[in-house]
Amino acid sequence: MQTSLPKPTKSGHAAVNGVNYYYAVYGTGEPLLLLHGGLGQIEMFGPNLTKLAQSRQVIGVDLQGHGRTPLGDREISLVDMGND
């Protein structure tokens, strides 16, 4: 189940190893990176992200070929995504 999230304090795309990753930043404080599983996107964190952003800087990333991150020219590989 996906729910709406608060407006990010910063969002955009970052080119990493040939993939144009979408990211969004919420809240302030110590950084916390959230990575979704297969077939997911940032919105899947819903209420958890909202709660975490009350005391942390939460950074969400749509992985290659998911959400607002395009597939690009490279095949999806867990090893490559881990290296990114």
trRosetta pair geometry for C-beta under 8 A, 3 or more apart (Angstrom, degrees):
i j d omega theta_ij theta_ji phi_ij phi_ji
1 46 7.1 -10 108 -30 83 159
2 41 7.7 14 -112 64 136 99
2 43 4.2 42 -159 128 114 114
2 44 5.6 -59 -96 -86 86 50
2 46 6.3 -180 -157 -64 40 112
3 43 7.0 -178 55 -180 38 90
3 46 3.6 77 39 -136 104 118
3 47 6.2 30 55 -36 150 77
4 43 7.5 -29 -107 -140 27 109
4 46 7.9 59 44 -129 24 82
5 8 7.5 28 119 -54 123 80
5 24 7.7 99 105 121 151 150
5 26 7.0 -98 169 -82 118 147
5 42 7.1 -44 -24 131 159 104
5 43 6.2 -131 -23 -115 112 69
5 45 7.7 42 -92 75 124 90
5 46 6.9 -129 -75 -119 82 39
5 49 6.0 -21 -125 91 117 133
5 50 6.5 -160 -140 -66 68 91
6 26 6.1 112 69 -140 106 120
6 50 6.0 118 -14 -117 103 90
6 53 6.7 -143 40 88 131 155
8 11 4.4 90 79 -47 147 108
8 24 3.9 -118 -87 -171 154 98
8 25 5.6 101 -173 57 106 47
8 26 5.4 -85 -120 -71 68 74
9 25 5.3 -63 60 101 90 95
9 26 6.4 139 1 -116 90 29
9 27 7.2 -141 -13 13 127 19
9 28 7.6 61 -32 -59 168 81
10 24 7.4 166 91 -154 51 46
10 25 4.3 11 56 42 92 120
11 22 7.4 12 -178 -176 96 86
11 23 6.6 -166 -143 97 61 54
11 24 4.1 -5 -104 -107 105 76
11 25 6.9 -159 -69 17 58 69
12 22 7.5 -154 117 -142 24 61
12 23 6.7 -9 61 56 59 83
13 20 4.8 11 178 171 128 93
13 21 6.5 152 -156 78 68 39
13 22 5.4 -39 -96 -91 76 57
13 23 7.5 139 -109 14 27 76
13 68 7.8 -121 -83 130 99 106
13 69 7.8 146 -127 -106 97 72
14 20 7.5 159 74 -159 28 50
14 21 5.2 -23 62 64 82 96
14 23 6.1 10 3 2 112 124
15 18 7.6 20 -173 -92 90 10
15 19 7.3 158 -150 79 53 36
15 20 5.3 -23 -94 -101 71 68
15 21 7.7 164 -94 18 18 75
16 19 5.8 -27 69 63 75 86
16 21 5.6 -2 22 0 114 121
16 84 4.7 96 128 -161 126 99
17 74 7.8 -20 134 -4 92 166
17 80 6.9 -167 128 -175 146 96
17 83 7.0 77 -58 106 167 102
17 84 5.2 -119 29 -102 129 88
18 72 6.0 130 141 169 85 143
18 73 6.6 -78 170 53 122 97
18 74 5.4 97 105 -24 131 127
19 64 5.0 -63 -143 -99 146 106
19 69 6.8 32 168 -179 104 113
19 70 7.8 -165 -155 74 73 72
19 72 4.9 -121 -109 -11 67 159
19 74 6.6 -79 -62 41 96 122
19 84 6.5 -31 47 -116 129 148
20 69 6.7 -180 90 -146 62 72
20 70 6.0 27 54 34 105 101
20 72 6.8 152 11 -77 80 115
21 61 5.7 -7 176 -161 121 107
21 62 6.9 171 -164 68 70 68
21 63 7.5 -21 -127 -123 102 29
21 64 7.3 -60 -90 -68 85 65
21 69 5.1 -6 -130 -116 47 128
21 84 7.2 137 -49 159 139 138
22 42 7.9 -102 110 -21 107 126
22 61 7.1 146 85 -155 54 55
22 62 4.4 13 62 35 105 115
22 67 6.2 -120 61 110 135 111
22 68 3.8 52 -40 90 169 104
22 69 4.7 -135 10 -60 89 77
23 59 6.2 -7 -172 -174 114 92
23 60 6.7 157 -157 84 61 50
23 61 5.0 -22 -102 -99 85 74
23 62 7.7 -144 -75 15 40 71
24 42 5.8 66 34 -153 122 168
24 59 7.6 163 83 -153 42 49
24 60 5.0 -10 59 59 90 100
25 57 6.4 -8 -169 -178 102 93
25 58 7.2 153 -157 81 49 50
25 59 5.3 -15 -103 -101 77 73
25 60 7.9 -171 -79 21 31 70
26 49 6.4 79 51 164 155 102
26 50 7.8 -81 162 -101 152 42
26 53 3.9 -51 129 -114 109 140
26 57 7.5 158 79 -160 44 47
26 58 4.6 -16 62 61 97 101
26 59 8.0 -174 23 -74 69 31
26 60 7.3 29 0 -5 109 106
27 52 7.2 -144 15 115 160 65
27 53 3.2 -173 -34 -168 127 75
27 54 6.5 -76 -117 -31 133 14
27 55 7.3 -4 -178 42 140 19
27 56 5.8 60 108 82 140 46
27 57 5.5 -158 96 -104 82 38
27 58 5.5 58 36 8 117 88
28 57 5.4 6 -138 -75 26 91
29 55 5.4 38 -37 157 174 47
29 56 4.6 -97 82 -115 121 29
29 57 5.3 -174 57 -21 57 73
30 56 5.6 -49 67 -129 71 85
30 57 6.8 -157 88 23 20 87
31 56 7.2 101 -138 179 11 93
31 57 4.7 -38 -95 78 59 107
31 58 8.0 146 -156 -89 53 20
31 59 6.1 7 -161 -9 100 117
32 52 6.2 -100 75 170 151 129
32 56 4.6 19 0 158 122 143
32 57 6.9 153 18 77 71 53
32 58 5.2 -26 70 -107 100 64
32 59 7.0 172 81 22 45 75
33 59 5.0 -27 -106 71 65 105
33 61 7.2 3 -165 -5 96 112
34 42 7.4 98 94 -133 118 73
34 45 5.5 20 165 -81 155 155
34 49 6.5 -80 -6 -98 169 102
34 52 7.9 130 -56 72 128 161
34 58 6.2 15 -11 -172 117 98
34 59 7.0 174 20 82 73 50
34 60 4.9 -20 66 -102 109 74
34 61 7.5 173 81 19 61 71
35 61 6.1 -13 -103 56 73 105
35 63 6.7 67 -161 -60 91 113
36 40 3.2 -138 162 104 130 132
36 41 6.1 -72 20 -40 167 6
36 42 6.9 -125 -32 -73 126 31
36 44 5.4 95 -124 48 128 131
36 45 7.3 -119 -82 -43 97 94
36 60 8.0 41 -31 -162 98 96
36 62 7.6 -3 26 -121 125 48
36 63 6.5 -133 60 -4 88 109
36 66 6.9 -152 76 144 126 155
37 40 5.2 85 59 -6 58 132
39 66 7.2 -179 -134 -117 14 112
40 44 4.5 -59 -155 -1 105 155
40 63 7.8 58 71 22 85 110
40 66 6.3 22 75 -168 48 142
40 67 7.8 -13 125 -39 50 107
41 44 6.1 125 59 -14 52 98
41 62 5.0 3 -140 -117 84 101
41 66 5.3 -170 -82 155 80 98
41 67 3.1 127 -130 -70 121 114
41 68 7.5 96 -151 -1 126 70
42 45 6.4 -50 -180 17 52 109
42 49 7.5 59 175 -84 83 164
42 60 3.7 90 -130 147 110 136
42 61 7.2 147 -76 48 100 13
42 62 5.8 -71 -24 -63 93 82
42 67 6.2 74 5 -120 81 165
43 46 6.5 41 172 -65 60 73
43 67 7.5 155 7 -112 93 120
45 48 5.1 -97 -179 69 78 103
45 49 3.8 81 118 -39 117 110
45 60 6.5 -139 19 -107 143 129
46 49 6.4 136 65 22 14 99
46 50 7.0 -33 154 -5 45 106
47 50 5.4 -54 -146 38 37 116
47 51 6.2 36 157 -19 69 105
48 51 5.9 -57 -149 38 30 108
48 52 6.2 27 155 -17 66 110
49 52 5.7 -57 -143 40 30 110
49 53 6.1 32 158 -24 65 110
49 58 5.6 157 -156 143 82 159
49 60 6.5 -2 -125 -62 140 131
50 53 6.0 -58 -148 33 25 112
50 54 7.6 41 149 -35 56 93
51 54 6.0 -40 -169 4 38 116
52 55 7.2 -88 -172 50 41 78
52 56 5.2 -38 166 45 83 121
52 58 5.1 94 107 -76 114 133
53 56 6.4 -83 -105 66 30 72
53 57 7.8 41 -132 -127 71 23
53 58 4.7 -80 -80 11 84 123
61 69 7.6 35 171 -47 76 142
62 66 5.0 -153 -178 98 85 86
62 67 3.2 -113 -131 65 136 128
62 68 5.1 128 32 44 161 69
62 69 4.2 -179 104 -7 99 104
63 66 4.8 39 63 31 75 128
63 67 7.9 93 35 23 52 105
63 69 6.3 -143 104 59 17 150
63 81 5.9 26 -158 -147 113 137
64 69 5.7 -95 -103 130 28 125
64 71 6.5 72 168 -135 83 42
64 72 6.6 -65 -149 22 104 114
64 74 7.6 -56 -157 78 148 102
64 76 5.7 174 103 -112 119 86
64 80 7.9 1 -2 104 159 111
64 81 5.9 -129 10 -93 116 108
64 84 7.8 140 -39 -10 115 164
65 69 6.8 -30 6 101 22 92
65 70 7.2 6 -88 158 44 30
65 71 4.0 45 -94 -98 91 77
65 72 7.8 -100 -57 19 78 77
65 76 5.5 -57 10 -77 144 124
66 69 5.9 18 59 52 62 104
71 76 7.2 -70 -146 -54 89 98
74 77 7.6 -72 150 8 105 104
74 80 6.7 -148 146 162 136 164
76 80 7.8 -155 -168 58 32 121
76 81 7.4 9 -163 -41 73 119
77 80 3.9 77 73 10 108 107
77 81 6.6 179 86 -9 56 82
78 81 5.7 -54 -143 40 32 109
78 82 6.2 37 155 -21 65 107
79 82 5.7 -57 -151 36 28 113
79 83 6.5 26 152 -17 63 107
80 83 5.6 -57 -149 38 33 111
80 84 6.5 43 151 -31 65 99
81 84 5.5 -42 -150 20 36 118
